[in-house]
Amino acid sequence: VVGGDPAEPEGPYASSFDVIHTGLLLDYGVREVSIAGYPEGHPDIASDVLWKHLEDKSAALKEQGLEQVVLTQFAFDTDPVLAWIDQVRQRGIDAQIRIGTPGPAGIKRLLGFARRFGIGANAMIVKKYGFSLTNLMGTAGPDQFVTDLSALLAEDPASGNVKLHFYTFGGLKATSDWANSFIAARS
């Protein structure tokens, strides 16, 4: 359940919380609900408001007995992701977290999505992720990000249940092929 950021609501519900709060999800047999998480913030919503929304949605889902997953925007840098996970857990939210990760895609495309969604993509971060700012025609994949995030999460059991969610900006097949190769290389 994601609001989608329209300037004006396009239906009877002004926010995703309003949808959750109706109880209609239970009426229609929904058992698990994903809600949005923003490790690097949101370009149009203040941080304190994002936290309030996450806490309220999580509490409402728990009250209704619904399973929940926090699905995040995509990220390039492990530092804000880990700090955000720590804050989520400190706020008592124990839901599974799925960290948004762009699959392999063209660098220009990835940077365009990053700008559009307010994701930090400074020169140091993009180099760490595998971008070459001198060759914007190339592609980049999440190898280093996934490897680093996995190692850091393994060091901190308090981070809880954390998995990945792939954004297939470079195509579903390219992302699937990458995931299969990545897993095979570590087996």
N, C-alpha and C positions, 0 to 999 in steps of 0.2 A: 504494500500500500504506500505509494509515493505520490505526493501532491503534484509535482511536475512544474511548478513555478509559473502558472499562467498569471497575467496581470489581474485578470478578473476570473473568478471561478466559473467553470463552464457547466455547472450542474448544481444540484441542491446542497453540495457539501463544499465548504470553504477550505477544508484541509484534509489531509489523510487522517488526522486525529478524529475529525468529525465522522469519517467513515467507520473507524474502529469503534468509536463511542456509541454508535447506533445499536450495536449488538447484531446487526444483520449478517455479519460474517458467520456467526454461530448458526443463525437460522438457515443458512445455505450450506452447512456442513463443512465449512472451512475449519481446519485443525491447526494450521501453521501459517503465520503471517510474517512477511519480511517488512522491515521498516528501515528507513534511510539513516546512514551514519556519515559523518563528514570529518574525517581526520585532519583535513587541511582547511576546514571552514567552508563557508558558502559565500559567494560573491555578493549576495543580496540579503542575507540573514545574519544578524549578529550572533556571536558565539554563545552568549548567555541564553538567547532564544532557542538556538539549536539544542542546547543541553536540556532546557525545560521541555521542549517537544519530545526529545528522546526519552526522558524520564517519564513523562505523562503517557506516551504511547506504550512504553514497556509496562508500566503499572496497570494500564487499562487492559492490555492483553493478558497479563497475569491474573487479574481479577476475573476475567472471562474464562480462564482455564485454557487459553490458546497458547500453543508453542510459538516461540518467536525467534527470528533471525535478524540480526542487524547487518544489513548489506551496505557496504560503503561505496562512496565515489572511488574512482581509481586513483592510484598514487604511484609516485616514482621514488619516493624517499622513505626509508624505514623509520627514521627518527620521529617525524610527527605521527606516523602510524602507531608506533609503540607507545608514545606518550598518550595518545588518544585512547588506546586499548586500556592502559593503566587507569585513566580517568573514568572510563566506562565501568570498569570493575570496582573502583573506589565508590562509585555512585550506586553500587549494589545491583547492577544489571549483569546477570549471569548468562544471558542468552548467547547462543553461538554467534560469532562474528565472522562474516565473510568479507575479506579485504579485497576490494576491487583492484584488479590487475589488468592492464592492457596486454592482450596477446601481441604477437609480433605484427608490426604494421609499419607503414612508411613514416619516416621521421616528421615530415611536414604535417601529415595527418594527425599524428600523436600530439604534436605541439599545438595544432589548431584546436583539438579537443581540450587540451590542458588550459589554453587561454579562455576558451568558452566557458569552462566549468570552474575556473578559479583555482586550478591546481598549480602548486609551486613547480616551476620548471626552469630554475636558474642554470647557468652554464655548468656548475659543479654537479648538480643533481642529474642533469641530462647526460653528462659524460659517464657518471656512475651507472646510469641505466643502460648505457650502450649507444647513446646518440653520438653522432659526429656533426657538430654544428657547421663544419666546413663542407660536409657532404649531406645536404638536406634531401638528396634524392634516394639515399639508402634506407634501410629498414633497421628497426631495433626490436629486441625482444626482452622479455622479463627475466632472463636467466639469472643475472646478478641480484636483482631485487628479490626474487623468490628464494634464491640460495641464502642470501643475507637474512631475510625475514625468518625463514625456517630455523636458521641457527640461533638467532636472537630469541625467538619464541621458545625454543627448546631449553634455553638457559633460564626462562622465567615461567615456571608452572602456574603462577598466579594469573597469567594472561588468559587462562581457561581455554575453552573450545574455540579455536581460530582456524579458519580454512580460507581458501581462495575463491574468488568469483572472477571469471575472465570476461572482459569486455572485448568483443571480437571485431575491433576496428579494422583489422587487416583481413577479415573473413573468418568464417567458422572453420573451414578446412585448415587454413594456416595455423589457427590457434590449436586445433585438435592435433595436427601433426606435431606442432611444437611440444605440446603436453606429453604426447606419447614418447617422443624422442628424449625429453627431459627425464621422464620416469625411467626409461630404459637405460639411460646413461648412469643412473644412480643405483640400479639393481645389481 
